Amino acid sequence: MEVKQFLGGLHVPHYKSFSEHKAIKEASLPEEIILPLSQHLGAPNEPLVKVGDKVKAGQKIGATDKFVSAPVHASLSGTVTAIEPRLPGQSVDCIVIAVDKEQEPLELADVDLSQVTREDIINAVKEAGIVGMGGATFPTAVKLSPPPDKKVDVLLLNGCECEPYLTCDHRIMLEQPEELIEGTKMLMKALDVESAYICIEGNKDDAIEAVRQKNDDSRIVLLRMPVKYPQGSEKHLVKAALDREIPPGGLPFDVGALIQNVGTAVAVYEAVRYKKPLIERVVSVTGQNISEPQNLLVKIGTPLKNLIEECGGIIEEPAKVILGGPMTGKAQENLDVPVTKGVTGVVVLPPDMLLDDLDYCDCVRCGKCVDHCPMLLYPNQISIYCEINNVETALAWNTMDCIECGICAYVCPSKRPIVQLVQRTKPKIQELLRSS
């Protein structure tokens, strides 16, 4: 099928070669795992265990009765040693588990997929604690239950992985195409739709071919997407694949579409087929400053330092360690931070890729950010109003439509932290809207 190009965006260096040919490898078990009670958008969980309790791998250890949430499970068996905040700058509690040296196999079911109903699928996904694994972390069971007035007629599987360095989705499509197809069928059944598109960027020919060979369902169509950042953004994916425009402030289901990440689809298959909770995920540990870049199958809660040690350590200090990709991820203060459900990668950059001067300059009105903004905004003006805390004017300049892709900061000659200024201002805008 023909796909549509979107305005704006950027052809950023891919830096995929460090890990794109590295097969998924199971990471070594850590001595301790740290499991935040909130690894999703929505209400945080309450602990179901206490300090001193023995827990088994796959056991539900955090839950809530709130609708928009997702439970947390122990990814390994062990003893609860603490329930306390562990994440920098956040007050959310984490359940800390000392891992048993001897691990029993995870108990799995054997479900006949031909007999499962729509309700069975959604319940299995909810019980498994599955969230959007492309980084958004919205609870998948909630996403599969759109409002009655929002009729979804098509499912999009996001396999673009347009962020530089990251290759975890690429490897999943290469190594688990059959599970991806089966997970897509489960999602279609849950949504009661007869049409699905698996969207893969055109520079991933091997993944396209691997999925094509396993696709035995004529309702599922593969789309070769333009190689352009941020093609994986939901607004741009819907535009390119369906030629539908998501309205400002809207969501894909406003135009009859629903998007799931390819890794999420595989997790859905495992939840329905085996009743397997989301206790592990594939993470790309990559960059110029890591000795042996890898794609690792990591138990949720594993500290970053374990992954870096698994990959031979950091080559040269000082290094910047980014959780996620370099365009949208966040630099870390320490390596005790755990892998959570939405972590796609750990990117380690060398000293010569770090900014010498963290001070930034005033906007020089070059307009580069405007030229490349995929949302057709004016990031230069928005950043100025955010910087001086002019919340009302920032709202008027459509700051809430910013998808925080990072292109503006990437092209800015003044090194202005535009995304951080927007992120700081959005909660103030939301408070203003609530009070008006």
PAKOLTI-913873 format. One record per residue (C-alpha): x negated, y negated, z negated; residue in three letters. Coordinates in pm, 1 decimal, m for minus. Layout:
<sites>
{u X&v Y&w Z&aa ALA} .
...
</sites>
This chain:
<sites>
{u 0.0&v 0.0&w 0.0&aa MET} .
{u m107.1&v m357.0&w 55.5&aa GLU} .
{u m205.8&v m543.8&w m257.6&aa VAL} .
{u m206.5&v m918.0&w m315.7&aa LYS} .
{u m502.2&v m1136.5&w m406.4&aa GLN} .
{u m456.5&v m1384.9&w m689.8&aa PHE} .
{u m583.1&v m1742.4&w m701.6&aa LEU} .
{u m876.0&v m1829.7&w m922.5&aa GLY} .
{u m1082.5&v m1565.7&w m1095.5&aa GLY} .
{u m1448.2&v m1488.3&w m1039.4&aa LEU} .
{u m1682.7&v m1224.8&w m901.8&aa HIS} .
{u m1894.4&v m1167.8&w m1212.2&aa VAL} .
{u m2201.9&v m938.9&w m1218.0&aa PRO} .
{u m2083.4&v m587.4&w m1296.4&aa HIS} .
{u m2375.6&v m447.6&w m1497.5&aa TYR} .
{u m2201.4&v m108.7&w m1477.9&aa LYS} .
{u m2508.3&v 89.5&w m1366.9&aa SER} .
{u m2636.0&v 133.8&w m1724.3&aa PHE} .
{u m2360.6&v 380.8&w m1812.6&aa SER} .
{u m2127.0&v 447.2&w m1517.6&aa GLU} .
{u m2303.2&v 773.5&w m1430.3&aa HIS} .
{u m2329.3&v 894.5&w m1790.6&aa LYS} .
{u m2078.5&v 1170.1&w m1865.6&aa ALA} .
{u m1875.0&v 1140.2&w m2184.5&aa ILE} .
{u m2067.6&v 1285.5&w m2478.6&aa LYS} .
{u m1927.1&v 1365.0&w m2822.0&aa GLU} .
{u m2089.0&v 1141.9&w m3082.8&aa ALA} .
{u m2248.1&v 1285.0&w m3394.8&aa SER} .
{u m2039.4&v 1271.6&w m3711.2&aa LEU} .
{u m2110.4&v 983.6&w m3948.9&aa PRO} .
{u m2152.2&v 1022.6&w m4324.7&aa GLU} .
{u m1878.1&v 767.3&w m4384.5&aa GLU} .
{u m1579.9&v 638.6&w m4189.3&aa ILE} .
{u m1399.6&v 308.8&w m4241.9&aa ILE} .
{u m1035.9&v 303.2&w m4134.2&aa LEU} .
{u m859.9&v m37.0&w m4136.0&aa PRO} .
{u m491.1&v m11.3&w m4223.6&aa LEU} .
{u m417.8&v m247.1&w m3933.9&aa SER} .
{u m562.8&v m142.4&w m3599.1&aa GLN} .
{u m276.9&v m279.5&w m3395.1&aa HIS} .
{u m65.3&v m585.9&w m3327.6&aa LEU} .
{u 219.2&v m596.8&w m3576.1&aa GLY} .
{u 278.6&v m515.0&w m3940.6&aa ALA} .
{u m11.2&v m361.6&w m4135.6&aa PRO} .
{u 22.4&v m19.8&w m4296.4&aa ASN} .
{u 36.4&v 70.1&w m4662.9&aa GLU} .
{u m203.0&v 339.5&w m4788.2&aa PRO} .
{u m55.5&v 685.8&w m4837.6&aa LEU} .
{u m360.9&v 806.9&w m5029.7&aa VAL} .
{u m559.9&v 688.3&w m5331.0&aa LYS} .
{u m926.1&v 684.5&w m5427.7&aa VAL} .
{u m1045.6&v 1035.1&w m5506.7&aa GLY} .
{u m799.6&v 1212.2&w m5277.4&aa ASP} .
{u m920.6&v 1481.9&w m5040.9&aa LYS} .
{u m792.3&v 1431.2&w m4686.3&aa VAL} .
{u m794.4&v 1647.6&w m4375.4&aa LYS} .
{u m869.0&v 1542.0&w m4019.7&aa ALA} .
{u m544.8&v 1433.9&w m3853.7&aa GLY} .
{u m369.0&v 1359.6&w m4183.3&aa GLN} .
{u m158.1&v 1043.3&w m4188.2&aa LYS} .
{u m315.1&v 811.1&w m4446.6&aa ILE} .
{u m146.2&v 478.0&w m4368.7&aa GLY} .
{u 207.3&v 391.1&w m4255.9&aa ALA} .
{u 489.9&v 138.6&w m4282.5&aa THR} .
{u 862.5&v 133.9&w m4207.6&aa ASP} .
{u 825.1&v m182.7&w m3998.4&aa LYS} .
{u 923.2&v m135.6&w m3630.9&aa PHE} .
{u 617.8&v m299.3&w m3470.0&aa VAL} .
{u 337.0&v m94.8&w m3618.5&aa SER} .
{u 139.4&v 227.0&w m3573.8&aa ALA} .
{u 27.0&v 469.8&w m3844.7&aa PRO} .
{u m337.8&v 545.9&w m3920.8&aa VAL} .
{u m478.1&v 898.2&w m3952.2&aa HIS} .
{u m797.2&v 1034.4&w m4100.9&aa ALA} .
{u m1029.8&v 1109.3&w m3811.5&aa SER} .
{u m1240.2&v 1346.9&w m4022.6&aa LEU} .
{u m1190.5&v 1542.3&w m4343.1&aa SER} .
{u m1347.0&v 1409.8&w m4660.2&aa GLY} .
{u m1289.0&v 1223.2&w m4986.6&aa THR} .
{u m1141.2&v 873.6&w m5019.6&aa VAL} .
{u m1404.8&v 661.0&w m5193.3&aa THR} .
{u m1251.7&v 313.0&w m5162.3&aa ALA} .
{u m947.5&v 118.8&w m5044.3&aa ILE} .
{u m1066.1&v m238.0&w m4997.5&aa GLU} .
{u m1134.1&v m508.7&w m4737.2&aa PRO} .
{u m1442.8&v m426.4&w m4530.5&aa ARG} .
{u m1401.3&v m630.7&w m4210.7&aa LEU} .
{u m1580.0&v m970.0&w m4197.3&aa PRO} .
{u m1339.7&v m1261.7&w m4230.8&aa GLY} .
{u m1031.5&v m1042.6&w m4277.2&aa GLN} .
{u m831.7&v m949.1&w m4585.7&aa SER} .
{u m685.9&v m626.2&w m4446.0&aa VAL} .
{u m760.9&v m318.8&w m4657.4&aa ASP} .
{u m964.0&v m31.3&w m4519.5&aa CYS} .
{u m959.5&v 330.5&w m4635.0&aa ILE} .
{u m1319.6&v 446.5&w m4676.9&aa VAL} .
{u m1382.8&v 820.2&w m4654.9&aa ILE} .
{u m1700.1&v 1011.9&w m4741.8&aa ALA} .
{u m1713.4&v 1270.6&w m4463.3&aa VAL} .
{u m1739.0&v 1641.9&w m4545.3&aa ASP} .
{u m2047.4&v 1805.5&w m4397.9&aa LYS} .
{u m1839.6&v 2103.9&w m4287.3&aa GLU} .
{u m1536.8&v 2012.9&w m4073.1&aa GLN} .
{u m1246.5&v 2248.3&w m4003.0&aa GLU} .
{u m1100.5&v 2248.1&w m3649.8&aa PRO} .
{u m814.6&v 2003.3&w m3598.1&aa LEU} .
{u m475.9&v 2174.2&w m3619.5&aa GLU} .
{u m297.8&v 2137.7&w m3283.5&aa LEU} .
{u 41.6&v 2243.6&w m3154.6&aa ALA} .
{u 127.5&v 2407.2&w m2820.3&aa ASP} .
{u 426.4&v 2222.8&w m2674.5&aa VAL} .
{u 608.6&v 2328.9&w m2357.4&aa ASP} .
{u 610.2&v 2005.3&w m2157.1&aa LEU} .
{u 900.1&v 2119.6&w m1941.7&aa SER} .
{u 1127.3&v 2108.5&w m2246.0&aa GLN} .
{u 1038.6&v 1767.8&w m2391.9&aa VAL} .
{u 1293.4&v 1487.6&w m2384.7&aa THR} .
{u 1248.2&v 1112.4&w m2368.4&aa ARG} .
{u 1304.6&v 1093.7&w m2743.5&aa GLU} .
{u 1047.5&v 1370.2&w m2803.6&aa ASP} .
{u 784.8&v 1171.8&w m2612.6&aa ILE} .
{u 846.6&v 844.2&w m2794.0&aa ILE} .
{u 853.3&v 1016.4&w m3133.9&aa ASN} .
{u 529.1&v 1202.3&w m3059.4&aa ALA} .
{u 360.4&v 879.4&w m2949.5&aa VAL} .
{u 482.0&v 700.7&w m3262.3&aa LYS} .
{u 369.5&v 977.4&w m3496.5&aa GLU} .
{u 28.7&v 989.1&w m3325.1&aa ALA} .
{u m29.3&v 618.5&w m3392.6&aa GLY} .
{u m109.2&v 540.9&w m3029.0&aa ILE} .
{u m172.1&v 178.5&w m2933.0&aa VAL} .
{u m288.4&v 7.6&w m2614.9&aa GLY} .
{u m643.6&v 136.0&w m2575.6&aa MET} .
{u m756.5&v m122.9&w m2323.5&aa GLY} .
{u m804.3&v m364.5&w m2613.1&aa GLY} .
{u m455.4&v m511.9&w m2656.0&aa ALA} .
{u m359.7&v m259.8&w m2932.2&aa THR} .
{u 17.3&v m314.0&w m2903.0&aa PHE} .
{u 197.2&v m6.9&w m3047.1&aa PRO} .
{u 277.6&v 218.0&w m2751.4&aa THR} .
{u 600.2&v 363.5&w m2895.1&aa ALA} .
{u 738.1&v 10.0&w m2926.1&aa VAL} .
{u 628.7&v m72.1&w m2572.4&aa LYS} .
{u 814.2&v 237.1&w m2448.0&aa LEU} .
{u 1134.5&v 101.8&w m2605.5&aa SER} .
{u 1196.0&v m229.1&w m2424.7&aa PRO} .
{u 1505.2&v m437.0&w m2510.6&aa PRO} .
{u 1826.6&v m309.3&w m2346.7&aa PRO} .
{u 1851.4&v m620.9&w m2129.4&aa ASP} .
{u 1501.1&v m564.7&w m1985.7&aa LYS} .
{u 1536.6&v m298.1&w m1718.2&aa LYS} .
{u 1198.8&v m148.1&w m1630.6&aa VAL} .
{u 1182.6&v 12.9&w m1285.6&aa ASP} .
{u 810.0&v 71.7&w m1238.1&aa VAL} .
{u 510.9&v 181.7&w m1443.8&aa LEU} .
{u 160.0&v 48.6&w m1377.8&aa LEU} .
{u m147.7&v 235.8&w m1501.9&aa LEU} .
{u m438.1&v m2.2&w m1548.7&aa ASN} .
{u m765.1&v 155.8&w m1436.3&aa GLY} .
{u m929.7&v m162.0&w m1311.3&aa CYS} .
{u m1180.2&v m204.7&w m1596.5&aa GLU} .
{u m1296.1&v m535.9&w m1450.0&aa CYS} .
{u m1491.5&v m642.9&w m1759.8&aa GLU} .
{u m1872.2&v m626.7&w m1702.7&aa PRO} .
{u m2071.8&v m337.6&w m1855.2&aa TYR} .
{u m1772.7&v m127.8&w m1967.4&aa LEU} .
{u m1732.8&v 215.8&w m1806.9&aa THR} .
{u m1523.6&v 418.4&w m2055.2&aa CYS} .
{u m1205.6&v 406.5&w m1841.6&aa ASP} .
{u m1407.1&v 490.8&w m1530.1&aa HIS} .
{u m1543.1&v 804.6&w m1695.8&aa ARG} .
{u m1197.1&v 902.7&w m1826.7&aa ILE} .
{u m1057.3&v 887.5&w m1472.0&aa MET} .
{u m1351.1&v 1090.9&w m1342.5&aa LEU} .
{u m1350.1&v 1354.0&w m1614.1&aa GLU} .
{u m983.4&v 1373.8&w m1716.3&aa GLN} .
{u m779.2&v 1303.6&w m1401.1&aa PRO} .
{u m537.9&v 1590.6&w m1464.1&aa GLU} .
{u m462.4&v 1465.7&w m1816.5&aa GLU} .
{u m416.1&v 1115.7&w m1673.0&aa LEU} .
{u m158.6&v 1240.3&w m1420.9&aa ILE} .
{u 27.4&v 1440.7&w m1686.3&aa GLU} .
{u 23.7&v 1144.0&w m1923.8&aa GLY} .
{u 162.1&v 925.8&w m1645.5&aa THR} .
{u 449.8&v 1169.9&w m1598.2&aa LYS} .
{u 521.5&v 1158.7&w m1973.4&aa MET} .
{u 528.5&v 778.3&w m1967.6&aa LEU} .
{u 759.3&v 778.0&w m1663.8&aa MET} .
{u 996.1&v 1015.0&w m1839.6&aa LYS} .
{u 994.0&v 801.5&w m2154.9&aa ALA} .
{u 1079.4&v 492.4&w m1947.3&aa LEU} .
{u 1321.9&v 673.8&w m1714.8&aa ASP} .
{u 1149.5&v 536.0&w m1404.1&aa VAL} .
{u 1086.9&v 707.3&w m1069.8&aa GLU} .
{u 789.2&v 500.2&w m959.0&aa SER} .
{u 435.1&v 462.6&w m1092.5&aa ALA} .
{u 116.2&v 306.3&w m956.8&aa TYR} .
{u m231.0&v 393.5&w m1080.1&aa ILE} .
{u m433.4&v 77.6&w m1015.1&aa CYS} .
{u m809.3&v 127.4&w m971.0&aa ILE} .
{u m1060.0&v m132.3&w m853.3&aa GLU} .
{u m1203.4&v m64.4&w m509.3&aa GLY} .
{u m1560.2&v m24.0&w m637.2&aa ASN} .
{u m1466.3&v 301.8&w m812.6&aa LYS} .
{u m1432.3&v 531.2&w m511.1&aa ASP} .
{u m1529.4&v 840.9&w m710.4&aa ASP} .
{u m1254.7&v 776.8&w m966.2&aa ALA} .
{u m998.1&v 711.9&w m692.8&aa ILE} .
{u m1087.0&v 1042.0&w m525.9&aa GLU} .
{u m1087.0&v 1237.8&w m853.8&aa ALA} .
{u m739.3&v 1113.1&w m944.2&aa VAL} .
{u m610.9&v 1160.5&w m587.7&aa ARG} .
{u m711.0&v 1526.4&w m588.5&aa GLN} .
{u m517.7&v 1594.1&w m909.8&aa LYS} .
{u m209.6&v 1392.8&w m820.1&aa ASN} .
{u 68.1&v 1643.3&w m745.6&aa ASP} .
{u 359.0&v 1400.0&w m782.9&aa ASP} .
{u 479.1&v 1193.7&w m485.0&aa SER} .
{u 629.8&v 936.9&w m722.1&aa ARG} .
{u 280.3&v 841.0&w m837.3&aa ILE} .
{u 89.0&v 620.1&w m594.7&aa VAL} .
{u m277.7&v 518.0&w m617.0&aa LEU} .
{u m357.7&v 154.7&w m543.1&aa LEU} .
{u m705.6&v 31.4&w m452.4&aa ARG} .
{u m725.2&v m308.7&w m622.4&aa MET} .
{u m939.4&v m612.2&w m529.6&aa PRO} .
{u m1272.8&v m625.3&w m711.0&aa VAL} .
{u m1234.2&v m950.2&w m899.3&aa LYS} .
{u m1226.9&v m1059.5&w m1262.8&aa TYR} .
{u m975.7&v m1058.0&w m1439.2&aa PRO} .
{u m790.1&v m810.4&w m1215.2&aa GLN} .
{u m704.0&v m603.4&w m1523.4&aa GLY} .
{u m503.0&v m887.8&w m1679.2&aa SER} .
{u m137.5&v m785.1&w m1689.6&aa GLU} .
{u m14.3&v m1098.5&w m1509.5&aa LYS} .
{u m262.2&v m1050.3&w m1225.8&aa HIS} .
{u m211.7&v m675.4&w m1207.5&aa LEU} .
{u 163.6&v m721.6&w m1166.6&aa VAL} .
{u 109.5&v m989.7&w m902.2&aa LYS} .
{u m140.8&v m783.5&w m704.4&aa ALA} .
{u 43.1&v m450.9&w m724.1&aa ALA} .
{u 406.9&v m561.5&w m705.9&aa LEU} .
{u 395.8&v m922.4&w m584.8&aa ASP} .
{u 606.3&v m1019.1&w m887.4&aa ARG} .
{u 541.7&v m1333.3&w m1093.2&aa GLU} .
{u 557.3&v m1302.1&w m1471.3&aa ILE} .
{u 706.2&v m1632.2&w m1596.3&aa PRO} .
{u 511.6&v m1853.9&w m1841.2&aa PRO} .
{u 540.4&v m1702.6&w m2185.1&aa GLY} .
{u 689.7&v m1387.8&w m2034.1&aa GLY} .
{u 592.4&v m1021.3&w m2040.0&aa LEU} .
{u 576.4&v m758.5&w m1762.8&aa PRO} .
{u 917.5&v m617.6&w m1852.8&aa PHE} .
{u 1064.9&v m958.7&w m1766.7&aa ASP} .
{u 999.4&v m861.9&w m1403.2&aa VAL} .
{u 1081.2&v m491.2&w m1440.8&aa GLY} .
{u 727.6&v m360.7&w m1496.4&aa ALA} .
{u 544.1&v m193.2&w m1781.7&aa LEU} .
{u 165.2&v m152.8&w m1801.6&aa ILE} .
{u m37.5&v 110.9&w m1982.3&aa GLN} .
{u m412.4&v 164.4&w m1987.8&aa ASN} .
{u m541.5&v 490.0&w m1834.3&aa VAL} .
{u m697.4&v 589.0&w m2167.0&aa GLY} .
{u m363.3&v 534.0&w m2336.8&aa THR} .
{u m197.4&v 764.5&w m2083.7&aa ALA} .
{u m443.6&v 1042.9&w m2169.3&aa VAL} .
{u m379.5&v 987.8&w m2542.1&aa ALA} .
{u m3.4&v 1009.1&w m2475.1&aa VAL} .
{u m51.3&v 1341.5&w m2297.1&aa TYR} .
{u m251.1&v 1478.6&w m2592.3&aa GLU} .
{u 7.0&v 1353.1&w m2842.2&aa ALA} .
{u 298.0&v 1515.3&w m2657.2&aa VAL} .
{u 119.5&v 1834.6&w m2550.4&aa ARG} .
{u m79.2&v 1906.8&w m2869.4&aa TYR} .
{u 73.4&v 1674.0&w m3132.5&aa LYS} .
{u m275.6&v 1525.0&w m3157.2&aa LYS} .
{u m297.8&v 1191.0&w m3341.9&aa PRO} .
{u m518.1&v 911.3&w m3211.2&aa LEU} .
{u m832.4&v 985.8&w m3411.5&aa ILE} .
{u m1098.8&v 943.2&w m3143.6&aa GLU} .
{u m1163.9&v 742.9&w m2829.1&aa ARG} .
{u m1427.1&v 693.0&w m2558.1&aa VAL} .
{u m1658.4&v 394.6&w m2614.9&aa VAL} .
{u m1924.6&v 259.8&w m2377.7&aa SER} .
{u m2243.8&v 180.8&w m2570.9&aa VAL} .
{u m2441.7&v m10.5&w m2313.2&aa THR} .
{u m2648.1&v m312.8&w m2215.2&aa GLY} .
{u m3005.9&v m403.1&w m2129.0&aa GLN} .
{u m3112.1&v m386.6&w m2493.6&aa ASN} .
{u m3003.7&v m34.2&w m2587.8&aa ILE} .
{u m3248.7&v 251.3&w m2534.2&aa SER} .
{u m3011.4&v 512.9&w m2391.9&aa GLU} .
{u m2673.4&v 375.1&w m2279.7&aa PRO} .
{u m2394.5&v 631.3&w m2316.0&aa GLN} .
{u m2020.4&v 684.8&w m2298.2&aa ASN} .
{u m1942.9&v 840.3&w m2634.7&aa LEU} .
{u m1634.5&v 1017.4&w m2765.6&aa LEU} .
{u m1624.4&v 855.4&w m3108.2&aa VAL} .
{u m1420.5&v 932.2&w m3419.1&aa LYS} .
{u m1215.4&v 627.2&w m3519.2&aa ILE} .
{u m1379.5&v 458.1&w m3818.1&aa GLY} .
{u m1739.8&v 533.8&w m3718.8&aa THR} .
{u m1968.5&v 235.8&w m3798.5&aa PRO} .
{u m2139.0&v 64.4&w m3504.1&aa LEU} .
{u m2482.4&v 137.0&w m3649.1&aa LYS} .
{u m2421.7&v 509.4&w m3596.6&aa ASN} .
{u m2343.4&v 459.2&w m3228.1&aa LEU} .
{u m2651.0&v 244.6&w m3174.6&aa ILE} .
{u m2868.5&v 505.3&w m3347.0&aa GLU} .
{u m2705.9&v 773.9&w m3129.5&aa GLU} .
{u m2817.7&v 578.0&w m2823.1&aa CYS} .
{u m3179.3&v 542.5&w m2930.8&aa GLY} .
{u m3153.6&v 208.1&w m3109.5&aa GLY} .
{u m3201.8&v m153.8&w m3009.3&aa ILE} .
{u m3505.9&v m217.6&w m2789.8&aa ILE} .
{u m3589.7&v m576.4&w m2882.4&aa GLU} .
{u m3483.3&v m815.4&w m3155.1&aa GLU} .
{u m3308.8&v m1054.9&w m3182.7&aa PRO} .
{u m3014.6&v m891.8&w m3012.0&aa ALA} .
{u m2651.5&v m983.9&w m2970.2&aa LYS} .
{u m2413.4&v m694.2&w m3033.2&aa VAL} .
{u m2069.8&v m750.7&w m2881.6&aa ILE} .
{u m1763.9&v m545.8&w m2969.7&aa LEU} .
{u m1577.0&v m511.4&w m2640.6&aa GLY} .
{u m1695.4&v m664.6&w m2314.5&aa GLY} .
{u m1906.9&v m982.1&w m2284.4&aa PRO} .
{u m1621.2&v m1189.2&w m2136.7&aa MET} .
{u m1357.1&v m1121.3&w m2401.2&aa THR} .
{u m1540.7&v m941.4&w m2681.8&aa GLY} .
{u m1674.1&v m1077.8&w m3008.9&aa LYS} .
{u m2033.3&v m1089.6&w m3135.2&aa ALA} .
{u m2080.3&v m904.7&w m3462.4&aa GLN} .
{u m2243.0&v m1028.1&w m3782.2&aa GLU} .
{u m2349.4&v m678.4&w m3892.6&aa ASN} .
{u m2337.9&v m319.6&w m3770.2&aa LEU} .
{u m2124.2&v m179.7&w m4053.8&aa ASP} .
{u m1811.0&v m276.2&w m3860.0&aa VAL} .
{u m1617.9&v 38.4&w m3758.4&aa PRO} .
{u m1485.4&v 151.3&w m3422.0&aa VAL} .
{u m1108.6&v 102.3&w m3417.9&aa THR} .
{u m841.4&v 215.5&w m3172.8&aa LYS} .
{u m883.9&v m84.1&w m2942.3&aa GLY} .
{u m1264.5&v m81.9&w m2915.8&aa VAL} .
{u m1367.1&v m22.0&w m2554.5&aa THR} .
{u m1738.1&v m87.2&w m2577.6&aa GLY} .
{u m2044.1&v m196.0&w m2771.0&aa VAL} .
{u m2263.9&v m417.7&w m2554.7&aa VAL} .
{u m2618.8&v m493.9&w m2672.7&aa VAL} .
{u m2780.3&v m794.4&w m2505.0&aa LEU} .
{u m3154.5&v m881.9&w m2512.6&aa PRO} .
{u m3309.6&v m1208.0&w m2640.5&aa PRO} .
{u m3346.9&v m1358.7&w m2292.6&aa ASP} .
{u m2967.6&v m1342.6&w m2243.7&aa MET} .
{u m2894.4&v m1533.9&w m2563.5&aa LEU} .
{u m2838.7&v m1907.4&w m2573.1&aa LEU} .
{u m3140.7&v m2095.6&w m2710.1&aa ASP} .
{u m2923.1&v m2381.7&w m2831.0&aa ASP} .
{u m2583.1&v m2312.4&w m2982.6&aa LEU} .
{u m2490.9&v m2682.2&w m2969.4&aa ASP} .
{u m2266.2&v m2771.2&w m2679.4&aa TYR} .
{u m2218.5&v m3091.8&w m2485.0&aa CYS} .
{u m1921.6&v m3305.6&w m2395.5&aa ASP} .
{u m1723.3&v m3211.4&w m2085.4&aa CYS} .
{u m1892.2&v m3352.2&w m1771.8&aa VAL} .
{u m1571.9&v m3325.4&w m1563.7&aa ARG} .
{u m1730.6&v m3096.4&w m1305.5&aa CYS} .
{u m1401.7&v m2906.1&w m1261.5&aa GLY} .
{u m1561.1&v m2560.6&w m1232.7&aa LYS} .
{u m1333.1&v m2421.1&w m1502.0&aa CYS} .
{u m1028.8&v m2556.1&w m1317.5&aa VAL} .
{u m1142.5&v m2405.3&w m987.5&aa ASP} .
{u m1179.3&v m2057.4&w m1136.7&aa HIS} .
{u m899.2&v m2043.8&w m1394.6&aa CYS} .
{u m680.4&v m1746.2&w m1294.2&aa PRO} .
{u m384.6&v m1900.1&w m1480.1&aa MET} .
{u m417.7&v m2226.0&w m1280.1&aa LEU} .
{u m464.1&v m2429.1&w m1599.1&aa LEU} .
{u m692.4&v m2723.0&w m1679.6&aa TYR} .
{u m932.5&v m2569.8&w m1934.6&aa PRO} .
{u m1138.7&v m2889.3&w m1946.0&aa ASN} .
{u m845.5&v m3096.1&w m2071.0&aa GLN} .
{u m715.8&v m2817.8&w m2294.5&aa ILE} .
{u m1053.3&v m2779.7&w m2466.5&aa SER} .
{u m1073.7&v m3152.5&w m2538.1&aa ILE} .
{u m730.6&v m3161.1&w m2704.2&aa TYR} .
{u m805.5&v m2843.8&w m2897.9&aa CYS} .
{u m1139.4&v m2986.7&w m3010.6&aa GLU} .
{u m982.6&v m3301.7&w m3156.9&aa ILE} .
{u m692.8&v m3101.8&w m3305.1&aa ASN} .
{u m428.1&v m3274.7&w m3093.3&aa ASN} .
{u m189.8&v m2981.4&w m3116.9&aa VAL} .
{u 111.9&v m3141.5&w m2950.4&aa GLU} .
{u m84.9&v m3244.4&w m2640.6&aa THR} .
{u m256.4&v m2904.7&w m2626.8&aa ALA} .
{u 90.5&v m2748.1&w m2618.2&aa LEU} .
{u 198.7&v m2985.7&w m2341.7&aa ALA} .
{u m101.6&v m2877.4&w m2132.3&aa TRP} .
{u 17.7&v m2512.0&w m2153.1&aa ASN} .
{u m251.9&v m2384.9&w m2387.2&aa THR} .
{u m31.9&v m2088.3&w m2482.2&aa MET} .
{u m52.0&v m1962.2&w m2122.5&aa ASP} .
{u m428.6&v m1911.5&w m2154.8&aa CYS} .
{u m515.9&v m1540.0&w m2139.4&aa ILE} .
{u m858.9&v m1599.9&w m2297.1&aa GLU} .
{u m1043.5&v m1429.2&w m2011.8&aa CYS} .
{u m1359.7&v m1632.0&w m2077.2&aa GLY} .
{u m1421.0&v m1749.7&w m1719.5&aa ILE} .
{u m1407.1&v m2117.4&w m1819.7&aa CYS} .
{u m1683.4&v m2074.8&w m2076.5&aa ALA} .
{u m1883.2&v m1858.0&w m1836.3&aa TYR} .
{u m1897.2&v m2124.7&w m1563.9&aa VAL} .
{u m1923.2&v m2430.3&w m1794.6&aa CYS} .
{u m2256.5&v m2614.0&w m1752.1&aa PRO} .
{u m2204.5&v m2782.7&w m2089.4&aa SER} .
{u m2175.4&v m2445.9&w m2266.8&aa LYS} .
{u m1846.0&v m2551.5&w m2421.9&aa ARG} .
{u m1683.3&v m2276.6&w m2634.8&aa PRO} .
{u m1349.6&v m2323.1&w m2462.9&aa ILE} .
{u m1204.0&v m1984.7&w m2555.5&aa VAL} .
{u m1290.8&v m2024.3&w m2923.1&aa GLN} .
{u m1131.0&v m2370.5&w m2926.2&aa LEU} .
{u m815.5&v m2223.7&w m2772.0&aa VAL} .
{u m810.4&v m1932.9&w m3016.8&aa GLN} .
{u m843.3&v m2175.7&w m3306.7&aa ARG} .
{u m555.6&v m2389.1&w m3178.8&aa THR} .
{u m298.5&v m2126.8&w m3077.3&aa LYS} .
{u m189.6&v m2046.5&w m3436.2&aa PRO} .
{u m141.7&v m2419.5&w m3497.0&aa LYS} .
{u 76.2&v m2441.7&w m3185.8&aa ILE} .
{u 282.9&v m2145.5&w m3304.4&aa GLN} .
{u 329.6&v m2312.0&w m3643.0&aa GLU} .
{u 434.5&v m2632.6&w m3468.5&aa LEU} .
{u 691.7&v m2442.3&w m3260.5&aa LEU} .
{u 831.0&v m2267.5&w m3568.2&aa ARG} .
{u 873.6&v m2595.1&w m3753.7&aa SER} .
{u 1032.9&v m2785.6&w m3464.1&aa SER} .
</sites>
